[in-house]
């Protein structure tokens, strides 16, 4: 069953939107780098750790086609100086369920509040079957961003370097640095960009009956199609209610002016909310809950 969502009564709700979002942000140390598999493969990896709540989140293949956002548990055994970091639960993946049988979770030990992480990790599946191992190599995002900006500045302004390299080579290097800077943000949960024809599978909400989305601006009619669910709307907030315990609900956002440049927040827990940003040239995107 497919229903078309209708919205009305535009209001100035930006301040309440930002107040809700800012109050739920993690204030923690973030890292960016890579998972290096023993067969020399590597994948971008982002980590946010909150020592106060002993929690956080990770993002593997950040901004990639297989991007997977997971919650992190932090534990310390008696007599241990290092903490065990474990991906405890997948929040979402950009992979369709037809593309995989199960997802591996990463486990490693490290010290907290360090400027870099260089540790061996183990990967296991939900049934505890090993599915890989390698090295997690990360650097504090503030430190990494400072280094990258310093290198970028030298490429752009160093006169000696300009005489020794071509303009095209310098432009290529600057573009690569800018790509790395996009992976070195202080809190990725605040700026998850929705790409054209994007797909998000929210495994976290698989067994939930109700999911609430808070939009920065009111969504107009014909913006969203709903399958296997009903919608309750109040100003800039919508509540998705599943109509079946066995079927997952799907929201498909269509190309409209109301969505271009808009964003919405979905609450994961008391410490974490995710903000999804639609681009100005927005095209269709699907979210499965």
VEXSE-346651 format. One record per residue (C-alpha): y, z, x. Coordinates in Angstrom, 2 decimals. Layout:
<rec><py>Y</py><pz>Z</pz><px>X</px></rec>
...
***
This chain:
<rec><py>0.00</py><pz>0.00</pz><px>0.00</px></rec>
<rec><py>3.42</py><pz>-0.98</pz><px>1.37</px></rec>
<rec><py>6.69</py><pz>0.50</pz><px>0.14</px></rec>
<rec><py>10.28</py><pz>-0.40</pz><px>1.04</px></rec>
<rec><py>12.51</py><pz>2.52</pz><px>2.02</px></rec>
<rec><py>15.93</py><pz>2.79</pz><px>0.37</px></rec>
<rec><py>18.90</py><pz>4.82</pz><px>1.66</px></rec>
<rec><py>22.31</py><pz>5.55</pz><px>0.21</px></rec>
<rec><py>25.28</py><pz>7.93</pz><px>0.36</px></rec>
<rec><py>26.59</py><pz>7.42</pz><px>3.95</px></rec>
<rec><py>27.92</py><pz>10.67</pz><px>5.49</px></rec>
<rec><py>29.54</py><pz>11.74</pz><px>8.75</px></rec>
<rec><py>26.49</py><pz>13.52</pz><px>10.18</px></rec>
<rec><py>26.83</py><pz>12.75</pz><px>13.87</px></rec>
<rec><py>27.82</py><pz>16.30</pz><px>14.84</px></rec>
<rec><py>24.88</py><pz>17.92</pz><px>13.08</px></rec>
<rec><py>22.58</py><pz>15.33</pz><px>14.65</px></rec>
<rec><py>23.81</py><pz>16.09</pz><px>18.17</px></rec>
<rec><py>23.81</py><pz>19.85</pz><px>17.60</px></rec>
<rec><py>20.16</py><pz>19.78</pz><px>16.52</px></rec>
<rec><py>19.17</py><pz>17.61</pz><px>19.45</px></rec>
<rec><py>21.05</py><pz>19.48</pz><px>22.15</px></rec>
<rec><py>19.66</py><pz>22.82</pz><px>21.03</px></rec>
<rec><py>16.09</py><pz>21.55</pz><px>21.54</px></rec>
<rec><py>16.44</py><pz>20.03</pz><px>25.01</px></rec>
<rec><py>14.31</py><pz>21.27</pz><px>27.89</px></rec>
<rec><py>16.32</py><pz>22.82</pz><px>30.71</px></rec>
<rec><py>13.89</py><pz>22.29</pz><px>33.56</px></rec>
<rec><py>13.19</py><pz>20.54</pz><px>36.82</px></rec>
<rec><py>12.26</py><pz>16.87</pz><px>36.64</px></rec>
<rec><py>10.37</py><pz>14.67</pz><px>39.11</px></rec>
<rec><py>9.83</py><pz>10.94</pz><px>39.45</px></rec>
<rec><py>7.35</py><pz>9.02</pz><px>41.59</px></rec>
<rec><py>3.85</py><pz>7.65</pz><px>41.27</px></rec>
<rec><py>0.19</py><pz>8.36</pz><px>40.74</px></rec>
<rec><py>-1.69</py><pz>6.78</pz><px>43.64</px></rec>
<rec><py>-5.31</py><pz>6.00</pz><px>42.86</px></rec>
<rec><py>-7.87</py><pz>6.03</pz><px>45.67</px></rec>
<rec><py>-8.39</py><pz>2.27</pz><px>45.43</px></rec>
<rec><py>-4.69</py><pz>1.87</pz><px>46.38</px></rec>
<rec><py>-3.45</py><pz>1.23</pz><px>42.83</px></rec>
<rec><py>-0.31</py><pz>3.11</pz><px>41.81</px></rec>
<rec><py>1.47</py><pz>3.80</pz><px>38.53</px></rec>
<rec><py>4.97</py><pz>5.17</pz><px>37.86</px></rec>
<rec><py>4.81</py><pz>8.84</pz><px>36.88</px></rec>
<rec><py>7.47</py><pz>11.21</pz><px>35.55</px></rec>
<rec><py>7.17</py><pz>14.98</pz><px>35.24</px></rec>
<rec><py>9.34</py><pz>17.63</pz><px>33.58</px></rec>
<rec><py>8.43</py><pz>21.29</pz><px>34.18</px></rec>
<rec><py>9.92</py><pz>24.38</pz><px>32.54</px></rec>
<rec><py>8.95</py><pz>27.47</pz><px>34.50</px></rec>
<rec><py>10.35</py><pz>29.84</pz><px>31.83</px></rec>
<rec><py>8.08</py><pz>28.59</pz><px>29.02</px></rec>
<rec><py>5.27</py><pz>27.48</pz><px>31.39</px></rec>
<rec><py>5.27</py><pz>24.09</pz><px>29.70</px></rec>
<rec><py>6.71</py><pz>20.62</pz><px>30.04</px></rec>
<rec><py>5.73</py><pz>16.99</pz><px>29.71</px></rec>
<rec><py>4.63</py><pz>13.98</pz><px>31.71</px></rec>
<rec><py>5.13</py><pz>10.24</pz><px>31.26</px></rec>
<rec><py>2.66</py><pz>7.88</pz><px>32.94</px></rec>
<rec><py>3.63</py><pz>4.22</pz><px>33.42</px></rec>
<rec><py>7.14</py><pz>5.23</pz><px>32.37</px></rec>
<rec><py>8.96</py><pz>2.30</pz><px>30.67</px></rec>
<rec><py>5.78</py><pz>0.20</pz><px>31.05</px></rec>
<rec><py>3.45</py><pz>-1.44</pz><px>28.53</px></rec>
<rec><py>0.96</py><pz>1.45</pz><px>28.77</px></rec>
<rec><py>3.52</py><pz>4.27</pz><px>28.79</px></rec>
<rec><py>1.90</py><pz>7.53</pz><px>27.66</px></rec>
<rec><py>3.82</py><pz>10.73</pz><px>26.94</px></rec>
<rec><py>1.82</py><pz>13.99</pz><px>27.26</px></rec>
<rec><py>2.51</py><pz>17.69</pz><px>26.94</px></rec>
<rec><py>1.99</py><pz>19.83</pz><px>30.04</px></rec>
<rec><py>0.49</py><pz>23.30</pz><px>30.38</px></rec>
<rec><py>1.33</py><pz>25.41</pz><px>33.45</px></rec>
<rec><py>-1.10</py><pz>28.15</pz><px>34.52</px></rec>
<rec><py>-1.42</py><pz>30.50</pz><px>37.49</px></rec>
<rec><py>-4.58</py><pz>32.37</pz><px>38.38</px></rec>
<rec><py>-4.47</py><pz>35.88</pz><px>39.83</px></rec>
<rec><py>-3.88</py><pz>35.78</pz><px>43.57</px></rec>
<rec><py>-2.86</py><pz>32.11</pz><px>43.51</px></rec>
<rec><py>0.54</py><pz>31.06</pz><px>44.87</px></rec>
<rec><py>0.28</py><pz>27.60</pz><px>43.34</px></rec>
<rec><py>0.32</py><pz>26.70</pz><px>39.66</px></rec>
<rec><py>-2.14</py><pz>24.44</pz><px>37.88</px></rec>
<rec><py>-0.44</py><pz>21.56</pz><px>36.04</px></rec>
<rec><py>-2.54</py><pz>20.03</pz><px>33.26</px></rec>
<rec><py>-1.79</py><pz>17.34</pz><px>30.72</px></rec>
<rec><py>-2.89</py><pz>19.21</pz><px>27.60</px></rec>
<rec><py>-2.14</py><pz>16.82</pz><px>24.73</px></rec>
<rec><py>-1.03</py><pz>13.20</pz><px>24.29</px></rec>
<rec><py>2.12</py><pz>12.88</pz><px>22.17</px></rec>
<rec><py>2.27</py><pz>9.09</pz><px>22.04</px></rec>
<rec><py>1.14</py><pz>5.97</pz><px>23.86</px></rec>
<rec><py>2.41</py><pz>2.42</pz><px>23.67</px></rec>
<rec><py>-1.22</py><pz>1.28</pz><px>23.83</px></rec>
<rec><py>-2.94</py><pz>0.19</pz><px>20.64</px></rec>
<rec><py>-6.13</py><pz>2.15</pz><px>19.89</px></rec>
<rec><py>-8.12</py><pz>-1.10</pz><px>20.14</px></rec>
<rec><py>-7.19</py><pz>-1.24</pz><px>23.84</px></rec>
<rec><py>-8.95</py><pz>1.97</pz><px>24.91</px></rec>
<rec><py>-11.80</py><pz>4.33</pz><px>24.01</px></rec>
<rec><py>-10.25</py><pz>7.51</pz><px>25.38</px></rec>
<rec><py>-7.28</py><pz>8.60</pz><px>27.51</px></rec>
<rec><py>-7.58</py><pz>10.37</pz><px>30.87</px></rec>
<rec><py>-5.57</py><pz>13.53</pz><px>31.49</px></rec>
<rec><py>-4.22</py><pz>14.54</pz><px>34.90</px></rec>
<rec><py>-4.78</py><pz>17.96</pz><px>36.52</px></rec>
<rec><py>-3.39</py><pz>19.17</pz><px>39.87</px></rec>
<rec><py>-2.01</py><pz>22.27</pz><px>41.60</px></rec>
<rec><py>1.45</py><pz>22.66</pz><px>43.13</px></rec>
<rec><py>4.30</py><pz>25.09</pz><px>43.79</px></rec>
<rec><py>7.13</py><pz>25.26</pz><px>41.28</px></rec>
<rec><py>10.81</py><pz>24.71</pz><px>42.13</px></rec>
<rec><py>9.95</py><pz>22.48</pz><px>45.09</px></rec>
<rec><py>11.97</py><pz>19.36</pz><px>45.88</px></rec>
<rec><py>8.86</py><pz>17.21</pz><px>46.12</px></rec>
<rec><py>5.21</py><pz>17.17</pz><px>45.05</px></rec>
<rec><py>2.46</py><pz>15.60</pz><px>47.16</px></rec>
<rec><py>-0.89</py><pz>16.79</pz><px>45.83</px></rec>
<rec><py>-4.37</py><pz>15.58</pz><px>45.02</px></rec>
<rec><py>-5.11</py><pz>15.19</pz><px>41.31</px></rec>
<rec><py>-8.23</py><pz>14.92</pz><px>39.19</px></rec>
<rec><py>-8.41</py><pz>12.96</pz><px>35.93</px></rec>
<rec><py>-10.81</py><pz>13.82</pz><px>33.12</px></rec>
<rec><py>-11.48</py><pz>12.52</pz><px>29.62</px></rec>
<rec><py>-11.51</py><pz>14.59</pz><px>26.41</px></rec>
<rec><py>-15.24</py><pz>15.34</pz><px>26.86</px></rec>
<rec><py>-14.54</py><pz>16.60</pz><px>30.44</px></rec>
<rec><py>-16.06</py><pz>13.47</pz><px>32.01</px></rec>
<rec><py>-14.30</py><pz>12.59</pz><px>35.32</px></rec>
<rec><py>-12.35</py><pz>9.35</pz><px>35.10</px></rec>
<rec><py>-10.44</py><pz>9.18</pz><px>38.38</px></rec>
<rec><py>-8.69</py><pz>10.96</pz><px>41.23</px></rec>
<rec><py>-5.97</py><pz>10.33</pz><px>43.75</px></rec>
<rec><py>-2.54</py><pz>11.55</pz><px>44.88</px></rec>
<rec><py>0.46</py><pz>12.53</pz><px>42.76</px></rec>
<rec><py>3.57</py><pz>11.87</pz><px>44.84</px></rec>
<rec><py>6.87</py><pz>12.89</pz><px>43.24</px></rec>
<rec><py>10.41</py><pz>13.82</pz><px>44.21</px></rec>
<rec><py>13.04</py><pz>15.84</pz><px>42.39</px></rec>
<rec><py>15.06</py><pz>13.34</pz><px>40.32</px></rec>
<rec><py>18.45</py><pz>14.68</pz><px>41.46</px></rec>
<rec><py>17.48</py><pz>14.32</pz><px>45.11</px></rec>
<rec><py>15.87</py><pz>10.92</pz><px>44.54</px></rec>
<rec><py>18.87</py><pz>9.59</pz><px>42.61</px></rec>
<rec><py>21.23</py><pz>10.73</pz><px>45.36</px></rec>
<rec><py>19.16</py><pz>8.96</pz><px>48.02</px></rec>
<rec><py>18.91</py><pz>5.76</pz><px>45.97</px></rec>
<rec><py>22.65</py><pz>5.69</pz><px>45.25</px></rec>
<rec><py>23.37</py><pz>6.23</pz><px>48.94</px></rec>
<rec><py>21.15</py><pz>3.28</pz><px>49.88</px></rec>
<rec><py>22.71</py><pz>1.15</pz><px>47.15</px></rec>
<rec><py>26.20</py><pz>1.96</pz><px>48.43</px></rec>
<rec><py>25.26</py><pz>0.94</pz><px>51.97</px></rec>
<rec><py>23.82</py><pz>-2.37</pz><px>50.79</px></rec>
<rec><py>26.97</py><pz>-3.08</pz><px>48.79</px></rec>
<rec><py>29.58</py><pz>-1.97</pz><px>51.36</px></rec>
<rec><py>28.13</py><pz>-2.03</pz><px>54.89</px></rec>
<rec><py>29.84</py><pz>-4.89</pz><px>56.75</px></rec>
<rec><py>27.17</py><pz>-5.13</pz><px>59.45</px></rec>
<rec><py>24.41</py><pz>-5.38</pz><px>56.84</px></rec>
<rec><py>26.31</py><pz>-8.15</pz><px>55.06</px></rec>
<rec><py>26.37</py><pz>-10.25</pz><px>58.23</px></rec>
<rec><py>22.62</py><pz>-9.78</pz><px>58.80</px></rec>
<rec><py>21.37</py><pz>-10.43</pz><px>55.23</px></rec>
<rec><py>21.91</py><pz>-12.99</pz><px>52.53</px></rec>
<rec><py>23.73</py><pz>-12.19</pz><px>49.30</px></rec>
<rec><py>20.63</py><pz>-13.04</pz><px>47.25</px></rec>
<rec><py>18.49</py><pz>-10.61</pz><px>49.28</px></rec>
<rec><py>21.07</py><pz>-7.86</pz><px>48.79</px></rec>
<rec><py>21.25</py><pz>-8.55</pz><px>45.04</px></rec>
<rec><py>17.45</py><pz>-8.36</pz><px>44.82</px></rec>
<rec><py>17.41</py><pz>-5.03</pz><px>46.64</px></rec>
<rec><py>20.17</py><pz>-3.61</pz><px>44.42</px></rec>
<rec><py>18.31</py><pz>-4.64</pz><px>41.26</px></rec>
<rec><py>15.16</py><pz>-2.89</pz><px>42.50</px></rec>
<rec><py>17.15</py><pz>0.26</pz><px>43.26</px></rec>
<rec><py>18.71</py><pz>0.19</pz><px>39.80</px></rec>
<rec><py>15.24</py><pz>-0.08</pz><px>38.28</px></rec>
<rec><py>14.14</py><pz>2.99</pz><px>40.25</px></rec>
<rec><py>17.26</py><pz>4.86</pz><px>39.12</px></rec>
<rec><py>16.27</py><pz>4.23</pz><px>35.51</px></rec>
<rec><py>13.02</py><pz>6.10</pz><px>36.22</px></rec>
<rec><py>14.83</py><pz>9.03</pz><px>37.85</px></rec>
<rec><py>16.57</py><pz>10.49</pz><px>34.80</px></rec>
<rec><py>17.00</py><pz>14.24</pz><px>34.31</px></rec>
<rec><py>15.28</py><pz>14.28</pz><px>30.90</px></rec>
<rec><py>13.38</py><pz>11.21</pz><px>29.72</px></rec>
<rec><py>12.77</py><pz>12.74</pz><px>26.28</px></rec>
<rec><py>16.45</py><pz>12.21</pz><px>25.45</px></rec>
<rec><py>16.47</py><pz>8.45</pz><px>26.07</px></rec>
<rec><py>13.24</py><pz>6.71</pz><px>25.07</px></rec>
<rec><py>14.24</py><pz>3.09</pz><px>24.52</px></rec>
<rec><py>12.60</py><pz>1.02</pz><px>21.79</px></rec>
<rec><py>11.85</py><pz>-2.48</pz><px>23.10</px></rec>
<rec><py>11.59</py><pz>-5.69</pz><px>21.04</px></rec>
<rec><py>8.26</py><pz>-5.82</pz><px>19.15</px></rec>
<rec><py>7.46</py><pz>-2.33</pz><px>20.46</px></rec>
<rec><py>4.52</py><pz>-0.16</pz><px>19.40</px></rec>
<rec><py>4.10</py><pz>3.63</pz><px>19.49</px></rec>
<rec><py>0.87</py><pz>5.40</pz><px>18.57</px></rec>
<rec><py>1.74</py><pz>9.08</pz><px>17.88</px></rec>
<rec><py>-1.63</py><pz>10.71</pz><px>18.46</px></rec>
<rec><py>0.14</py><pz>14.08</pz><px>18.30</px></rec>
<rec><py>0.71</py><pz>13.63</pz><px>14.55</px></rec>
<rec><py>-2.73</py><pz>12.23</pz><px>13.78</px></rec>
<rec><py>-3.72</py><pz>15.31</pz><px>11.75</px></rec>
<rec><py>-0.24</py><pz>16.11</pz><px>10.41</px></rec>
<rec><py>0.55</py><pz>15.49</pz><px>6.75</px></rec>
<rec><py>4.35</py><pz>15.51</pz><px>7.09</px></rec>
<rec><py>6.62</py><pz>14.13</pz><px>9.83</px></rec>
<rec><py>10.43</py><pz>14.42</pz><px>9.85</px></rec>
<rec><py>12.77</py><pz>11.94</pz><px>11.53</px></rec>
<rec><py>16.49</py><pz>12.68</pz><px>11.93</px></rec>
<rec><py>18.66</py><pz>9.59</pz><px>12.43</px></rec>
<rec><py>22.02</py><pz>9.50</pz><px>14.17</px></rec>
<rec><py>23.33</py><pz>7.23</pz><px>11.41</px></rec>
<rec><py>22.17</py><pz>6.63</pz><px>7.84</px></rec>
<rec><py>19.47</py><pz>3.96</pz><px>7.49</px></rec>
<rec><py>20.15</py><pz>1.37</pz><px>4.79</px></rec>
<rec><py>17.60</py><pz>-0.12</pz><px>2.41</px></rec>
<rec><py>15.12</py><pz>-2.70</pz><px>3.66</px></rec>
<rec><py>15.20</py><pz>-1.20</pz><px>7.17</px></rec>
<rec><py>11.69</py><pz>0.23</pz><px>7.08</px></rec>
<rec><py>8.32</py><pz>-0.61</pz><px>5.60</px></rec>
<rec><py>5.89</py><pz>2.24</pz><px>4.96</px></rec>
<rec><py>2.12</py><pz>1.92</pz><px>4.79</px></rec>
<rec><py>-0.18</py><pz>4.76</pz><px>3.67</px></rec>
<rec><py>2.72</py><pz>7.13</pz><px>3.09</px></rec>
<rec><py>5.69</py><pz>8.13</pz><px>0.97</px></rec>
<rec><py>9.26</py><pz>8.91</pz><px>2.03</px></rec>
<rec><py>11.60</py><pz>11.72</pz><px>1.05</px></rec>
<rec><py>15.20</py><pz>11.12</pz><px>2.10</px></rec>
<rec><py>18.18</py><pz>13.43</pz><px>2.47</px></rec>
<rec><py>21.32</py><pz>12.07</pz><px>4.11</px></rec>
<rec><py>20.29</py><pz>11.01</pz><px>7.64</px></rec>
<rec><py>16.88</py><pz>12.72</pz><px>7.54</px></rec>
<rec><py>13.65</py><pz>11.22</pz><px>6.25</px></rec>
<rec><py>10.34</py><pz>12.96</pz><px>5.73</px></rec>
<rec><py>7.17</py><pz>10.90</pz><px>5.92</px></rec>
<rec><py>4.37</py><pz>12.27</pz><px>3.75</px></rec>
<rec><py>0.89</py><pz>10.82</pz><px>4.27</px></rec>
<rec><py>-1.01</py><pz>9.86</pz><px>1.12</px></rec>
<rec><py>-4.45</py><pz>10.17</pz><px>2.70</px></rec>
<rec><py>-6.13</py><pz>12.62</pz><px>5.07</px></rec>
<rec><py>-8.29</py><pz>9.84</pz><px>6.50</px></rec>
<rec><py>-5.72</py><pz>7.03</pz><px>6.91</px></rec>
<rec><py>-2.80</py><pz>7.16</pz><px>9.30</px></rec>
<rec><py>0.70</py><pz>6.25</pz><px>8.12</px></rec>
<rec><py>2.68</py><pz>3.40</pz><px>9.67</px></rec>
<rec><py>6.44</py><pz>2.86</pz><px>9.81</px></rec>
<rec><py>7.65</py><pz>-0.62</pz><px>10.73</px></rec>
<rec><py>11.36</py><pz>-0.88</pz><px>11.49</px></rec>
<rec><py>12.85</py><pz>-4.32</pz><px>10.84</px></rec>
<rec><py>15.85</py><pz>-6.07</pz><px>12.35</px></rec>
<rec><py>19.00</py><pz>-4.82</pz><px>10.59</px></rec>
<rec><py>22.56</py><pz>-3.95</pz><px>11.59</px></rec>
<rec><py>21.89</py><pz>-0.35</pz><px>10.49</px></rec>
<rec><py>19.28</py><pz>0.09</pz><px>13.24</px></rec>
<rec><py>21.04</py><pz>-1.72</pz><px>16.09</px></rec>
<rec><py>22.38</py><pz>0.96</pz><px>18.42</px></rec>
<rec><py>21.02</py><pz>3.73</pz><px>16.18</px></rec>
<rec><py>18.58</py><pz>6.47</pz><px>17.23</px></rec>
<rec><py>16.33</py><pz>9.10</pz><px>15.73</px></rec>
<rec><py>14.86</py><pz>12.44</pz><px>16.76</px></rec>
<rec><py>11.36</py><pz>13.71</pz><px>16.05</px></rec>
<rec><py>10.52</py><pz>17.35</pz><px>16.73</px></rec>
<rec><py>7.34</py><pz>18.03</pz><px>18.72</px></rec>
<rec><py>7.59</py><pz>21.82</pz><px>19.07</px></rec>
<rec><py>10.20</py><pz>24.56</pz><px>19.48</px></rec>
<rec><py>10.89</py><pz>23.51</pz><px>23.07</px></rec>
<rec><py>10.76</py><pz>19.73</pz><px>22.76</px></rec>
<rec><py>12.20</py><pz>16.96</pz><px>20.60</px></rec>
<rec><py>12.09</py><pz>13.25</pz><px>21.41</px></rec>
<rec><py>14.99</py><pz>10.85</pz><px>20.91</px></rec>
<rec><py>14.24</py><pz>7.14</pz><px>20.39</px></rec>
<rec><py>17.08</py><pz>4.65</pz><px>20.90</px></rec>
<rec><py>17.24</py><pz>1.24</pz><px>19.25</px></rec>
<rec><py>18.98</py><pz>-1.47</pz><px>21.30</px></rec>
<rec><py>21.92</py><pz>-3.49</pz><px>20.02</px></rec>
<rec><py>19.71</py><pz>-6.59</pz><px>19.85</px></rec>
<rec><py>16.96</py><pz>-4.71</pz><px>18.02</px></rec>
<rec><py>13.81</py><pz>-6.44</pz><px>16.78</px></rec>
<rec><py>10.79</py><pz>-5.09</pz><px>14.90</px></rec>
<rec><py>9.02</py><pz>-1.94</pz><px>16.12</px></rec>
<rec><py>5.99</py><pz>-0.09</pz><px>14.75</px></rec>
<rec><py>5.29</py><pz>3.65</pz><px>14.81</px></rec>
<rec><py>1.83</py><pz>4.95</pz><px>13.81</px></rec>
<rec><py>1.58</py><pz>8.63</pz><px>12.79</px></rec>
***
